[in-house]
Amino acid sequence: MRVNKNNILLAIALSTISCKGYSLELGEFDGTKVSIGGYIKAEGIFTDPDGGDRYFDSSARQSRVNLKIDKEVKGHDVTAFVEGDFWDNATDASDTSYAMRLRHAYIKVDDLTFGQTWTGQFYANAPFDVEILDFYGTGIGTVSGSGAVVRPDLVVHYTPGGWRFSLQDPVYDDADLPDMVASYTYRTEAGHAFNAAVTGREVQTDIDDSEFGAAVSLAGKLNFGDTSLALSGYTGTGNNVYSGWGYNGATNPSSIAARGEVDASGDLVSTTGFSTGVSHRFSDKLRGNIRYAQVKADEVAPSVPDDTLEKINVNLIYTYLPNLDFGVEWRDRSAFTMPLRPGGQQVEVMAKYRF
């Protein structure tokens, strides 16, 4: 067994997309590389909700830690990854004793990944989006805009070349098939990247009935020196629970009605969304992002005041020390989407240290 002390002190490498952070390689033990990663994030949020009183809340619950193990076994690259945060599936900010929540637990063997991790919808959009600070519904306006169904209990990814084929634990408990995503990513030597994806799943339309819904998504990111432009769009049926908007407005997987994927007659509701964002690096330490997104349902319930959800984010992020960022973000959304994120304006200030 040998431990690389220099790596412990010095080597910080880019981690996987699952934590969007950095990892610290602890060393190599009998041919197995072990690293830890994650970040500590403290945030304060000023909220000015539509039709309500202003309030302030703060938290460090988003902080997370992960363990990654890499080893070559008989010519195959094998990775095990597990990560947790302290969200505890609770939304009551008055209690500060939060338990750890499992975010990721997967095994990767060459091009095959299986376990609890990001959906195929997430990979079809998130790598091509801009950086925002909002922890809730970061991908609003895209095929992966819902924070409720983003890491299913079981996902299988097969990634030969630029392709990604994903089979996911179905949202509909009695589905005959897993939820499915197929996508292709093309990257240029100039640093531009593009993704095309198709989703399909069995949607529950009544107590004992279901229909098959499909959606298509396009996303891309264009890099021009210190400035990058992100664009995405999607349309289709059967994806509302993943995109976060539908017949009943904001969606979640708790019941047929809450999913908002069918109208009062039991017909599938189509949603269409797009997002656009600009990122700019002003200096080695200061960067900023602007993002606008909207998603629209072709039919909504009478109780829903608007068929379209809109959201805008504007932020500045300052790297005070390596891996230590301070940031501020103003955001506005036109409707309630998830707990702690009502319609209205918010300003977030945060500090985040990645390790």
Sequence and secondary structure as in RCSB ss.txt:
>XXXX:A:sequence
MRVNKNNILLAIALSTISCKGYSLELGEFDGTKVSIGGYIKAEGIFTDPDGGDRYFDSSARQSRVNLKIDKEVKG
HDVTAFVEGDFWDNATDASDTSYAMRLRHAYIKVDDLTFGQTWTGQFYANAPFDVEILDFYGTGIGTVSGSGAVV
RPDLVVHYTPGGWRFSLQDPVYDDADLPDMVASYTYRTEAGHAFNAAVTGREVQTDIDDSEFGAAVSLAGKLNFG
DTSLALSGYTGTGNNVYSGWGYNGATNPSSIAARGEVDASGDLVSTTGFSTGVSHRFSDKLRGNIRYAQVKADEV
APSVPDDTLEKINVNLIYTYLPNLDFGVEWRDRSAFTMPLRPGGQQVEVMAKYRF
>XXXX:A:secstr
 B  HHHHHT EEE  TTTTSEEEEEEEETTEEEEEEEEEEEEEEEEEETTS  EEEEE TT EEEEEEEEEETT
EEEEEEEEEES TT   TT      EEEEEEEEETTEEEEE   HHHHHHGGGS      SSTTTTSTT  SSSS
S S EEEE  TTEEEEEE  SSTT SS EEEEEEEEE TTS EEEEEEEEEEEE SSS EEEEEEEEEEEEEEET
TEEEEEEEEEESS HHHHTEETTEE  TTSHHHHT B TTS B  EEEEEEEEEEE SSSEEEEEEEEEEEESS 
 TT S SEEEEEEEEEEEEEETTEEEEEEEEEESS  BTTB SEEEEEEEEEEE 
